[in-house]
Amino acid sequence: MTSAAESLSAPTRSSWHVSRDGVAVAAVALRREGSSVVVAADMAASPASTAPHRFDTLQAAEAFVGDLIASFAYLGCDVAAA
């Protein structure tokens, strides 16, 4: 499992694949869009798309992704940098 802090070294885009027992659960992506940073999560079990979360700073987006990745890990999911 890769921590979010380790994987955020790429300044323009980072992404992670989340799985549990070998089954895809989600794909999480962090990217810059203009002056903001966007975090989007595509959930494998949900056909409806969710709105991405926008942040004013990279640090705020990193904190959000760190909490998100930690939550997936707590639930027994494997997280790998994509």
HELIX and SHEET records of a PDB file:
HELIX    1   1 ALA A    4  SER A    7  1                                   4    
HELIX    2   2 LEU A   58  TYR A   74  1                                  17    
SHEET    1   A 5 HIS A  53  PHE A  55  0                                        
SHEET    2   A 5 SER A  36  MET A  43 -1                                        
SHEET    3   A 5 VAL A  23  GLU A  33 -1                                        
SHEET    4   A 5 ARG A  13  ARG A  20 -1                                        
SHEET    5   A 5 ASP A  78  ALA A  81 -1                                        
END                                                                             
